[in-house]
């Protein structure tokens, strides 16, 4: 696929085959984010695990100190006091069977995160095959199935992100917007990388951080010296 002129110009700023340290890489990524909109900066980490094995899963969530720069809409499955607490914490939609039915019958997906209290998982489970493929199914590991739905809403609004392996054993996560500048992005990057390193499964053998790349929405990837991160 032919890349655009801006992409090609941006690529010239990056040395082929060079592994950058995070600070330099983030400065480069901000420099190469030249689109007319505020580009998202993403981290892509290839891990030395095999996601087909249950004991080599890497999944969790972390609150980025500077948020993601994206305002998110949250749907909470809860009843009574928990429902009221979720509303007070800033949830955009709160409900039970009514929300599950709306998703089923209207193909409604005007939300980015789904949080549920444990007693609601019977209701949520019925739409699991709809939410699952979209990566929206609540999960205790990600902190989205919890008795304290209000706290989960606050964290999600503050910039909590979920990380999980794809089929190629790569984790893709946003670490902010180009407008954040290198310093704020580096703070977010550090917190996410520390979480990924701590999440290394005991069953993982050999090199854990195979490659770490950061890129803006429209820009080229910048490779980071992953071996230094794991020291």
Secondary structure, 3 states (H helix, E strand, C coil): CCCCHHHHHHHCCCCCCCCECHHHHHHHHHHHCCCCCCCEEEEEEEECCCCCCHHHCCEEEEECCCCCCCCCCEEEECCHHHHHHHHHHCCCEEECHHHHHHHHHHCCCCCCEEEECHHHHHHHHCCHHHHHHHCCCCCHHHCCECCCHHHHHHHHHHCEEEEEECCCCEEEEEEEEHHHCHHHHHHHHHHHHHHHHHCCCCCCCCCCEEEEEEEECCCCCEEECHHHHCC
